[in-house]
Amino acid sequence: MIYFALDSLRVAVVTTLACSLLLQACYFGCVLFFADVDDL
């Protein structure tokens, strides 16, 4: 039971970190993309 709880907790943490990193990458990508468009 404890192992199962730890495993799901680890999965939840990894999923949260992956989502936040993905959102940050999208945000910076959009900012850089629009900055390049403004330069043009």
PyMOL Python script that loads the backbone (N, CA, C, O; Angstrom):
from pymol import cmd

cmd.read_pdbstr("""\
ATOM      1  N   MET A   1       0.841  -1.202   0.000  1.00  0.00           N
ATOM      2  CA  MET A   1       0.000   0.000   0.000  1.00  0.00           C
ATOM      3  C   MET A   1       0.879   1.256   0.000  1.00  0.00           C
ATOM      4  O   MET A   1       0.625   2.203  -0.743  1.00  0.00           O
ATOM      5  N   ILE A   2       1.910   1.247   0.841  1.00  0.00           N
ATOM      6  CA  ILE A   2       2.797   2.418   0.919  1.00  0.00           C
ATOM      7  C   ILE A   2       3.531   2.601  -0.415  1.00  0.00           C
ATOM      8  O   ILE A   2       3.684   3.719  -0.905  1.00  0.00           O
ATOM      9  N   TYR A   3       3.982   1.478  -0.990  1.00  0.00           N
ATOM     10  CA  TYR A   3       4.692   1.580  -2.267  1.00  0.00           C
ATOM     11  C   TYR A   3       3.783   2.145  -3.355  1.00  0.00           C
ATOM     12  O   TYR A   3       4.207   2.958  -4.176  1.00  0.00           O
ATOM     13  N   PHE A   4       2.539   1.706  -3.346  1.00  0.00           N
ATOM     14  CA  PHE A   4       1.577   2.193  -4.345  1.00  0.00           C
ATOM     15  C   PHE A   4       1.355   3.692  -4.178  1.00  0.00           C
ATOM     16  O   PHE A   4       1.286   4.428  -5.162  1.00  0.00           O
ATOM     17  N   ALA A   5       1.242   4.146  -2.915  1.00  0.00           N
ATOM     18  CA  ALA A   5       1.028   5.575  -2.648  1.00  0.00           C
ATOM     19  C   ALA A   5       2.246   6.375  -3.113  1.00  0.00           C
ATOM     20  O   ALA A   5       2.105   7.425  -3.739  1.00  0.00           O
ATOM     21  N   LEU A   6       3.435   5.870  -2.804  1.00  0.00           N
ATOM     22  CA  LEU A   6       4.648   6.578  -3.221  1.00  0.00           C
ATOM     23  C   LEU A   6       4.740   6.622  -4.743  1.00  0.00           C
ATOM     24  O   LEU A   6       5.139   7.636  -5.315  1.00  0.00           O
ATOM     25  N   ASP A   7       4.374   5.525  -5.395  1.00  0.00           N
ATOM     26  CA  ASP A   7       4.449   5.473  -6.856  1.00  0.00           C
ATOM     27  C   ASP A   7       3.491   6.483  -7.482  1.00  0.00           C
ATOM     28  O   ASP A   7       3.866   7.199  -8.410  1.00  0.00           O
ATOM     29  N   SER A   8       2.252   6.547  -6.977  1.00  0.00           N
ATOM     30  CA  SER A   8       1.299   7.510  -7.557  1.00  0.00           C
ATOM     31  C   SER A   8       1.722   8.937  -7.239  1.00  0.00           C
ATOM     32  O   SER A   8       1.505   9.844  -8.044  1.00  0.00           O
ATOM     33  N   LEU A   9       2.323   9.142  -6.074  1.00  0.00           N
ATOM     34  CA  LEU A   9       2.789  10.488  -5.713  1.00  0.00           C
ATOM     35  C   LEU A   9       3.897  10.909  -6.674  1.00  0.00           C
ATOM     36  O   LEU A   9       3.923  12.044  -7.151  1.00  0.00           O
ATOM     37  N   ARG A  10       4.820   9.969  -6.953  1.00  0.00           N
ATOM     38  CA  ARG A  10       5.914  10.283  -7.879  1.00  0.00           C
ATOM     39  C   ARG A  10       5.365  10.589  -9.265  1.00  0.00           C
ATOM     40  O   ARG A  10       5.823  11.521  -9.927  1.00  0.00           O
ATOM     41  N   VAL A  11       4.391   9.813  -9.701  1.00  0.00           N
ATOM     42  CA  VAL A  11       3.787  10.046 -11.025  1.00  0.00           C
ATOM     43  C   VAL A  11       3.130  11.420 -11.068  1.00  0.00           C
ATOM     44  O   VAL A  11       3.243  12.129 -12.067  1.00  0.00           O
ATOM     45  N   ALA A  12       2.441  11.804  -9.986  1.00  0.00           N
ATOM     46  CA  ALA A  12       1.770  13.105  -9.940  1.00  0.00           C
ATOM     47  C   ALA A  12       2.798  14.232 -10.000  1.00  0.00           C
ATOM     48  O   ALA A  12       2.602  15.218 -10.712  1.00  0.00           O
ATOM     49  N   VAL A  13       3.895  14.087  -9.252  1.00  0.00           N
ATOM     50  CA  VAL A  13       4.936  15.126  -9.237  1.00  0.00           C
ATOM     51  C   VAL A  13       5.578  15.249 -10.617  1.00  0.00           C
ATOM     52  O   VAL A  13       5.774  16.356 -11.117  1.00  0.00           O
ATOM     53  N   VAL A  14       5.903  14.113 -11.229  1.00  0.00           N
ATOM     54  CA  VAL A  14       6.534  14.133 -12.557  1.00  0.00           C
ATOM     55  C   VAL A  14       5.602  14.759 -13.584  1.00  0.00           C
ATOM     56  O   VAL A  14       6.035  15.535 -14.436  1.00  0.00           O
ATOM     57  N   THR A  15       4.310  14.414 -13.497  1.00  0.00           N
ATOM     58  CA  THR A  15       3.338  14.975 -14.438  1.00  0.00           C
ATOM     59  C   THR A  15       3.233  16.486 -14.272  1.00  0.00           C
ATOM     60  O   THR A  15       3.179  17.223 -15.258  1.00  0.00           O
ATOM     61  N   THR A  16       3.203  16.948 -13.016  1.00  0.00           N
ATOM     62  CA  THR A  16       3.103  18.388 -12.754  1.00  0.00           C
ATOM     63  C   THR A  16       4.335  19.118 -13.291  1.00  0.00           C
ATOM     64  O   THR A  16       4.217  20.168 -13.923  1.00  0.00           O
ATOM     65  N   LEU A  17       5.515  18.554 -13.035  1.00  0.00           N
ATOM     66  CA  LEU A  17       6.750  19.177 -13.520  1.00  0.00           C
ATOM     67  C   LEU A  17       6.775  19.207 -15.046  1.00  0.00           C
ATOM     68  O   LEU A  17       7.158  20.213 -15.642  1.00  0.00           O
ATOM     69  N   ALA A  18       6.374  18.119 -15.669  1.00  0.00           N
ATOM     70  CA  ALA A  18       6.376  18.052 -17.132  1.00  0.00           C
ATOM     71  C   ALA A  18       5.420  19.095 -17.711  1.00  0.00           C
ATOM     72  O   ALA A  18       5.751  19.765 -18.689  1.00  0.00           O
ATOM     73  N   CYS A  19       4.234  19.235 -17.108  1.00  0.00           N
ATOM     74  CA  CYS A  19       3.253  20.206 -17.604  1.00  0.00           C
ATOM     75  C   CYS A  19       3.786  21.627 -17.452  1.00  0.00           C
ATOM     76  O   CYS A  19       3.645  22.444 -18.362  1.00  0.00           O
ATOM     77  N   SER A  20       4.400  21.928 -16.299  1.00  0.00           N
ATOM     78  CA  SER A  20       4.905  23.285 -16.080  1.00  0.00           C
ATOM     79  C   SER A  20       6.038  23.588 -17.063  1.00  0.00           C
ATOM     80  O   SER A  20       6.116  24.693 -17.600  1.00  0.00           O
ATOM     81  N   LEU A  21       6.907  22.618 -17.295  1.00  0.00           N
ATOM     82  CA  LEU A  21       8.004  22.833 -18.241  1.00  0.00           C
ATOM     83  C   LEU A  21       7.458  23.037 -19.650  1.00  0.00           C
ATOM     84  O   LEU A  21       7.952  23.881 -20.397  1.00  0.00           O
ATOM     85  N   LEU A  22       6.440  22.261 -20.007  1.00  0.00           N
ATOM     86  CA  LEU A  22       5.840  22.390 -21.336  1.00  0.00           C
ATOM     87  C   LEU A  22       5.204  23.767 -21.501  1.00  0.00           C
ATOM     88  O   LEU A  22       5.339  24.395 -22.551  1.00  0.00           O
ATOM     89  N   LEU A  23       4.509  24.237 -20.458  1.00  0.00           N
ATOM     90  CA  LEU A  23       3.880  25.556 -20.523  1.00  0.00           C
ATOM     91  C   LEU A  23       4.941  26.643 -20.647  1.00  0.00           C
ATOM     92  O   LEU A  23       4.773  27.589 -21.416  1.00  0.00           O
ATOM     93  N   GLN A  24       6.042  26.512 -19.889  1.00  0.00           N
ATOM     94  CA  GLN A  24       7.117  27.502 -19.968  1.00  0.00           C
ATOM     95  C   GLN A  24       7.722  27.517 -21.368  1.00  0.00           C
ATOM     96  O   GLN A  24       7.976  28.586 -21.922  1.00  0.00           O
ATOM     97  N   ALA A  25       7.954  26.333 -21.945  1.00  0.00           N
ATOM     98  CA  ALA A  25       8.531  26.249 -23.287  1.00  0.00           C
ATOM     99  C   ALA A  25       7.594  26.902 -24.300  1.00  0.00           C
ATOM    100  O   ALA A  25       8.047  27.643 -25.173  1.00  0.00           O
ATOM    101  N   CYS A  26       6.292  26.634 -24.190  1.00  0.00           N
ATOM    102  CA  CYS A  26       5.313  27.237 -25.103  1.00  0.00           C
ATOM    103  C   CYS A  26       5.315  28.752 -24.953  1.00  0.00           C
ATOM    104  O   CYS A  26       5.291  29.481 -25.944  1.00  0.00           O
ATOM    105  N   TYR A  27       5.343  29.225 -23.696  1.00  0.00           N
ATOM    106  CA  TYR A  27       5.304  30.664 -23.437  1.00  0.00           C
ATOM    107  C   TYR A  27       6.515  31.358 -24.055  1.00  0.00           C
ATOM    108  O   TYR A  27       6.373  32.351 -24.769  1.00  0.00           O
ATOM    109  N   PHE A  28       7.721  30.823 -23.775  1.00  0.00           N
ATOM    110  CA  PHE A  28       8.932  31.448 -24.315  1.00  0.00           C
ATOM    111  C   PHE A  28       8.965  31.347 -25.837  1.00  0.00           C
ATOM    112  O   PHE A  28       9.425  32.266 -26.515  1.00  0.00           O
ATOM    113  N   GLY A  29       8.476  30.226 -26.374  1.00  0.00           N
ATOM    114  CA  GLY A  29       8.442  30.069 -27.826  1.00  0.00           C
ATOM    115  C   GLY A  29       7.538  31.110 -28.460  1.00  0.00           C
ATOM    116  O   GLY A  29       7.891  31.712 -29.474  1.00  0.00           O
ATOM    117  N   CYS A  30       6.359  31.324 -27.858  1.00  0.00           N
ATOM    118  CA  CYS A  30       5.419  32.318 -28.390  1.00  0.00           C
ATOM    119  C   CYS A  30       6.023  33.718 -28.278  1.00  0.00           C
ATOM    120  O   CYS A  30       5.914  34.515 -29.210  1.00  0.00           O
ATOM    121  N   VAL A  31       6.652  34.019 -27.151  1.00  0.00           N
ATOM    122  CA  VAL A  31       7.251  35.346 -26.949  1.00  0.00           C
ATOM    123  C   VAL A  31       8.341  35.588 -27.994  1.00  0.00           C
ATOM    124  O   VAL A  31       8.390  36.654 -28.608  1.00  0.00           O
ATOM    125  N   LEU A  32       9.215  34.595 -28.195  1.00  0.00           N
ATOM    126  CA  LEU A  32      10.288  34.755 -29.178  1.00  0.00           C
ATOM    127  C   LEU A  32       9.710  34.874 -30.584  1.00  0.00           C
ATOM    128  O   LEU A  32      10.182  35.679 -31.386  1.00  0.00           O
ATOM    129  N   PHE A  33       8.691  34.075 -30.884  1.00  0.00           N
ATOM    130  CA  PHE A  33       8.073  34.101 -32.209  1.00  0.00           C
ATOM    131  C   PHE A  33       7.472  35.476 -32.492  1.00  0.00           C
ATOM    132  O   PHE A  33       7.704  36.051 -33.556  1.00  0.00           O
ATOM    133  N   PHE A  34       6.699  36.003 -31.539  1.00  0.00           N
ATOM    134  CA  PHE A  34       6.063  37.311 -31.744  1.00  0.00           C
ATOM    135  C   PHE A  34       7.113  38.421 -31.764  1.00  0.00           C
ATOM    136  O   PHE A  34       6.932  39.424 -32.453  1.00  0.00           O
ATOM    137  N   ALA A  35       8.212  38.255 -31.014  1.00  0.00           N
ATOM    138  CA  ALA A  35       9.275  39.254 -31.021  1.00  0.00           C
ATOM    139  C   ALA A  35       9.908  39.289 -32.415  1.00  0.00           C
ATOM    140  O   ALA A  35      10.203  40.362 -32.941  1.00  0.00           O
ATOM    141  N   ASP A  36      10.116  38.104 -33.013  1.00  0.00           N
ATOM    142  CA  ASP A  36      10.680  38.049 -34.362  1.00  0.00           C
ATOM    143  C   ASP A  36       9.724  38.696 -35.358  1.00  0.00           C
ATOM    144  O   ASP A  36      10.165  39.407 -36.262  1.00  0.00           O
ATOM    145  N   VAL A  37       8.435  38.462 -35.206  1.00  0.00           N
ATOM    146  CA  VAL A  37       7.443  39.049 -36.110  1.00  0.00           C
ATOM    147  C   VAL A  37       7.465  40.571 -35.980  1.00  0.00           C
ATOM    148  O   VAL A  37       7.362  41.284 -36.977  1.00  0.00           O
ATOM    149  N   ASP A  38       7.601  41.066 -34.744  1.00  0.00           N
ATOM    150  CA  ASP A  38       7.639  42.517 -34.539  1.00  0.00           C
ATOM    151  C   ASP A  38       8.879  43.110 -35.203  1.00  0.00           C
ATOM    152  O   ASP A  38       8.826  44.214 -35.746  1.00  0.00           O
ATOM    153  N   ASP A  39       9.998  42.378 -35.162  1.00  0.00           N
ATOM    154  CA  ASP A  39      11.218  42.875 -35.784  1.00  0.00           C
ATOM    155  C   ASP A  39      11.025  43.003 -37.293  1.00  0.00           C
ATOM    156  O   ASP A  39      11.556  43.922 -37.915  1.00  0.00           O
ATOM    157  N   LEU A  40      10.266  42.082 -37.876  1.00  0.00           N
ATOM    158  CA  LEU A  40      10.033  42.157 -39.318  1.00  0.00           C
ATOM    159  C   LEU A  40       9.139  43.348 -39.622  1.00  0.00           C
ATOM    160  O   LEU A  40       8.815  43.597 -40.784  1.00  0.00           O
TER     161      LEU A  40
END
""", "prot")
cmd.dss("prot")
cmd.show_as("cartoon", "prot")
cmd.util.cbc("prot")
cmd.orient("prot")
